Amino acid sequence: MGLISDLLLPSLAWKLTSLDTSEVVEGQFIPQDLTENIGADYTTTTTTARGAPFVHFSSEGGRSITFTARVFAKHQGLFGVLQDEVEDLVSKIRRTPKVDSDLGRPHVWLFEAGQYVSMNCVVRSVGGITYDRMRPLDGSLRGISCRFDLLEFVDYSTRSETANESLVVPILEGDSYELIASRHYGDPYVGEALRRRNPERPIPVAGETIHIPPKEKLMRGFRRVPQSKVLADKTSRVAFIEGKGS
């Protein structure tokens, strides 16, 4: 009965959409045993003669979702001629947690199931892959079942006022502080603040890494001072004429 309802209600099937490339991995059926976990992280310390440990809140725990997916060949297929569709879907599923060579990391996905469950996530694993009995005539694939383990992905924000984290990124060939600022802050003029934060490295060195703090934290207390001597002298003269200098 469940299989029939799944076929009649394809809009309730699960879907993973890559936020990096827009690639879509779409399931055929409603996800089974869809389970969501939400928690918080705590650390504990103990002391002599205390019956219970001290419990300290550390951070908000990650949200995770697990579910079982079924994939089934829609066609009988003689000698595998019509098996391409199911084999292509199985290949896509197996690739979801793997590193994309163009990105240098796995994809970040948008997971959707029905109208209620959705989450930006990474695929921690695709496990328990169980193959249905192969077709006796040609050994072609009938289908599989597998268990997805998804972890919520919260992007690092370089614009967050409250963020204390510092993103560490590689310096690319030909990078300047302005190019780095444009890439991560969307504002090349922040490059000067980034340069002053790294006085020991006036020019970024390709292959090294650099800390990218939140923009508000980086710009707090930063004043754009004229960099050329002519502009600096002119600024000083104006300040003196207006009675602000001595």
GIPEVEN-V190585 format. One record per residue. N is the residue number from 1. PHI is phi as a letter, one per 20 degrees, with the letter a starting at -180 (999 if undefined). Layout:
[[N & PHI] [N & PHI]]
This chain:
[[1 & 999] [2 & f] [3 & f] [4 & f] [5 & f] [6 & f] [7 & f] [8 & e] [9 & c] [10 & f] [11 & f] [12 & e] [13 & f] [14 & f] [15 & b] [16 & d] [17 & d] [18 & f] [19 & e] [20 & e] [21 & c] [22 & m] [23 & f] [24 & d] [25 & d] [26 & d] [27 & f] [28 & e] [29 & c] [30 & f] [31 & f] [32 & e] [33 & l] [34 & f] [35 & c] [36 & d] [37 & c] [38 & c] [39 & b] [40 & c] [41 & d] [42 & c] [43 & d] [44 & c] [45 & c] [46 & d] [47 & b] [48 & f] [49 & m] [50 & d] [51 & f] [52 & c] [53 & f] [54 & f] [55 & d] [56 & d] [57 & f] [58 & d] [59 & a] [60 & f] [61 & f] [62 & f] [63 & e] [64 & c] [65 & c] [66 & c] [67 & a] [68 & d] [69 & d] [70 & d] [71 & c] [72 & c] [73 & f] [74 & e] [75 & c] [76 & f] [77 & m] [78 & e] [79 & l] [80 & m] [81 & f] [82 & d] [83 & e] [84 & g] [85 & f] [86 & f] [87 & f] [88 & f] [89 & f] [90 & f] [91 & f] [92 & f] [93 & f] [94 & f] [95 & e] [96 & g] [97 & e] [98 & e] [99 & f] [100 & e] [101 & f] [102 & f] [103 & e] [104 & m] [105 & a] [106 & f] [107 & f] [108 & e] [109 & d] [110 & d] [111 & e] [112 & c] [113 & b] [114 & m] [115 & d] [116 & d] [117 & e] [118 & b] [119 & a] [120 & f] [121 & b] [122 & d] [123 & e] [124 & f] [125 & a] [126 & c] [127 & d] [128 & l] [129 & f] [130 & d] [131 & e] [132 & f] [133 & g] [134 & f] [135 & f] [136 & f] [137 & f] [138 & c] [139 & m] [140 & f] [141 & e] [142 & e] [143 & r] [144 & b] [145 & c] [146 & b] [147 & d] [148 & e] [149 & c] [150 & d] [151 & c] [152 & g] [153 & d] [154 & d] [155 & f] [156 & f] [157 & d] [158 & e] [159 & d] [160 & f] [161 & f] [162 & e] [163 & f] [164 & d] [165 & f] [166 & c] [167 & f] [168 & d] [169 & c] [170 & f] [171 & e] [172 & e] [173 & f] [174 & n] [175 & f] [176 & c] [177 & f] [178 & f] [179 & f] [180 & f] [181 & f] [182 & f] [183 & f] [184 & d] [185 & d] [186 & m] [187 & b] [188 & f] [189 & f] [190 & f] [191 & g] [192 & f] [193 & f] [194 & f] [195 & f] [196 & f] [197 & f] [198 & c] [199 & f] [200 & f] [201 & c] [202 & f] [203 & c] [204 & f] [205 & d] [206 & g] [207 & n] [208 & e] [209 & d] [210 & b] [211 & e] [212 & d] [213 & f] [214 & g] [215 & g] [216 & f] [217 & f] [218 & f] [219 & e] [220 & f] [221 & n] [222 & e] [223 & c] [224 & f] [225 & e] [226 & g] [227 & e] [228 & e] [229 & f] [230 & f] [231 & f] [232 & f] [233 & f] [234 & f] [235 & f] [236 & f] [237 & f] [238 & f] [239 & f] [240 & f] [241 & f] [242 & f] [243 & n] [244 & e] [245 & c] [246 & b]]
